Amino acid sequence: MDIRGKAALITGGVSGIGLTTARMLAAKGANLTLVDVNEKLGDEAVKSMESAGAKAVFVRADVRDEAQMRDAFDQTVNRFGSLDIVFNNAGIATPQPGYTRIKVAQWKPVLDIDLMGVVLGCYLAFPLMRENGGVIVNTASMAGVYAMPGDPVYCAAKAGVIHLTHSLAYWSKRRIRVNCVCPGVVDTPLSRVSTREEAAAGRAGRPVSKMLQPEAIAEVVLNFIEDDSRVGQVVEVRPSGVRVVEPRRPPKHRE
């Protein structure tokens, strides 16, 4: 896909991986809708992009809310004339001290935002892309590929995103390509907060010096968008490089 002139919607788009990806897309000529709940950062991001000559709009919406998200998608089409790219990127981590020591009300948002928010984003994108095609990129995590006993709820949510992506590969028949990026620990505001919380809870967090930079993830996202051969792929991103995660196939039945 040639990014220039295309309309992109990014959830969690006002900081970290989302904002870095938005800036890189804007530099290639994309029109941006940044979706988030942080209005202050949203306004700042839009002003920064507009001052650099990009077209961008901020829409305050919670990825768990169908009505708010439907409005964000509709605003994108009304403003830019189409919806070509969706980056389902918003996510949170489970609060410390962890799954069994906190109330259900505290861990349920992880499933709702990290998994159901992505499911909803794909669901809303489909009818807007089925005639002319498009690209959807979902953010999962290496925690969705490998067991992480310290945060099983987060792992479950991200594993769900991976299987969702593999399961939606057939949308390519409608020229809708769905792919997924699985970052390691990335140097973002959310990761820094999580690292401090882990330290306060007596758990050893990943040193900031060992974290990936958001640009490494954004580059993978842009490659998914630009390379028309990328369909239903899930890619791990680590400091040592990238690796494609192959989908699990059902076993062959023997007579």
Secondary structure, 3 states (H helix, E strand, C coil): CCCCCCEEEEECCCCHHHHHHHHHHHHCCCEEEEEECCHHHHHHHHHHHHHCCCEEEEEECCCCCHHHHHHHHHHHHHHHCCCCEEEECCCCCCCCCCHHHCCHHHHHHHHHHHHHHHHHHHHHHHHHHCCCCEEEEEECCHHHCCCCCCCHHHHHHHHHHHHHHHHCHHHHHHCEEEEEEEECCECCHHHHHHHHHHHHCCCCCCCHHHCECHHHHHHHHHHHHHCCCCCCCEEEEECCEEEEECCCCCCCCCC
